[in-house]
Amino acid sequence: LQQFGFIPSYRWAFTFADFLAAVEQQPVMVGTLWTSGMSDPDQTGLIRPTGSLDGGHAYSVRGVSFARELLRIRNHWGSDWGIKGEAFISFADMQWLLSQQGEVLVPGRTP
C-alpha cells in the first residue's frame, strides 16, 4: 500500500494495549490463525477460534466496543459471510490469536 501511494507509512503494534489504542483510532490489518469456528459466525455475528486449524488469514479490524469487549472485523470474502461481510470477536479471543504469532499492521494516515 505504501509503495503504491495509498498510505504514507505503516507501523506494527506489538502489545494488545497498542492494538486496542490503534483500532480505537482507525481500522487496522491483522494476520492470525484461522479456525473452522471462525468461518461460520453465529446469528449475532460472533466468531470463536474453535475447531480445526484452517491456516492463517489476514483481515481488518474496524471497530471496538470497550463496554462489550468486542471487536468488529471485516472479512474480505464478500457480503454473504457473517453480517454483510463483518463479524465480531471478543477481546479474549483476539488476544489469544495475537499471542499465537499474530501480527497487527497499523496503516499511517495521510497528512
C-alpha positions as CSV (number, residue, x, y, z in Angstrom):
1,L,0.0,0.0,0.0
2,Q,2.9,2.4,0.8
3,Q,4.6,1.5,-2.4
4,F,1.5,2.4,-4.5
5,G,0.9,5.6,-2.6
6,F,-2.2,4.6,-0.7
7,I,-0.7,5.1,2.7
8,P,2.3,7.3,3.7
9,S,3.7,4.8,6.2
10,Y,2.8,1.9,8.5
11,R,3.9,0.5,11.8
12,W,3.4,-2.7,13.8
13,A,1.6,-3.0,17.2
14,F,3.4,-5.4,19.5
15,T,1.1,-5.4,22.5
16,F,-2.6,-5.9,22.9
17,A,-2.9,-2.5,24.5
18,D,-1.2,-0.9,21.5
19,F,-3.5,-2.8,19.2
20,L,-6.6,-1.6,21.1
21,A,-5.3,2.0,21.0
22,A,-4.7,1.8,17.3
23,V,-8.1,0.3,16.4
24,E,-9.9,2.9,18.6
25,Q,-8.5,5.5,16.2
26,Q,-8.7,3.7,12.8
27,P,-9.0,0.4,11.0
28,V,-6.0,-2.0,11.3
29,M,-5.0,-5.1,9.5
30,V,-4.3,-8.4,11.4
31,G,-2.9,-11.7,10.4
32,T,-3.8,-14.6,12.7
33,L,-4.6,-18.2,12.7
34,W,-7.9,-19.0,11.2
35,T,-10.0,-21.9,12.5
36,S,-13.2,-23.6,11.3
37,G,-15.2,-21.9,14.1
38,M,-14.2,-18.6,12.7
39,S,-15.6,-19.4,9.3
40,D,-19.2,-19.6,10.4
41,P,-20.4,-16.6,12.6
42,D,-23.4,-17.3,14.9
43,Q,-26.7,-15.4,14.4
44,T,-25.3,-12.4,16.3
45,G,-22.2,-12.3,14.1
46,L,-19.8,-13.6,16.8
47,I,-16.9,-15.9,15.8
48,R,-14.7,-18.0,18.0
49,P,-11.3,-19.6,17.4
50,T,-12.6,-23.2,17.9
51,G,-12.5,-26.3,15.8
52,S,-9.7,-27.3,13.4
53,L,-7.0,-25.1,12.2
54,D,-7.6,-23.9,8.7
55,G,-4.4,-22.0,8.3
56,G,-3.7,-18.3,8.6
57,H,-5.7,-15.4,7.4
58,A,-5.5,-11.6,7.0
59,Y,-8.5,-9.4,7.8
60,S,-9.3,-5.9,9.0
61,V,-10.4,-4.8,12.5
62,R,-12.5,-1.8,12.1
63,G,-14.3,-1.1,15.3
64,V,-14.1,-1.7,19.1
65,S,-16.7,-1.7,21.9
66,F,-14.9,-1.4,25.2
67,A,-18.1,-1.8,27.1
68,R,-18.9,-5.2,25.5
69,E,-15.2,-6.2,24.9
70,L,-15.9,-6.9,21.3
71,L,-14.0,-6.1,18.1
72,R,-15.7,-5.6,14.7
73,I,-13.9,-7.3,11.9
74,R,-14.3,-7.3,8.1
75,N,-13.5,-10.4,6.2
76,H,-13.0,-9.8,2.5
77,W,-14.9,-12.8,1.4
78,G,-17.9,-10.8,0.4
79,S,-21.2,-9.7,1.9
80,D,-22.6,-13.3,2.2
81,W,-20.2,-14.0,5.1
82,G,-21.3,-13.0,8.6
83,I,-23.4,-9.9,8.7
84,K,-22.8,-8.2,5.3
85,G,-19.1,-9.3,5.4
86,E,-18.5,-8.4,9.0
87,A,-18.4,-10.2,12.4
88,F,-17.4,-9.7,16.0
89,I,-14.7,-11.4,18.1
90,S,-14.1,-11.0,21.8
91,F,-11.1,-9.2,23.3
92,A,-10.1,-12.5,24.9
93,D,-10.2,-14.5,21.7
94,M,-8.3,-11.8,19.7
95,Q,-5.7,-11.6,22.5
96,W,-5.2,-15.3,22.3
97,L,-5.0,-15.3,18.4
98,L,-2.4,-12.5,18.5
99,S,-0.4,-14.4,21.1
100,Q,-0.1,-17.2,18.6
101,Q,2.3,-15.3,16.4
102,G,-0.4,-13.0,15.1
103,E,0.5,-9.6,13.6
104,V,-1.0,-6.2,13.6
105,L,-0.3,-3.7,10.9
106,V,-1.3,-0.1,11.5
107,P,-1.5,2.0,8.3
108,G,-0.2,5.5,8.6
109,R,-2.7,8.3,8.0
110,T,-2.3,10.7,5.1
111,P,-1.2,14.1,6.5
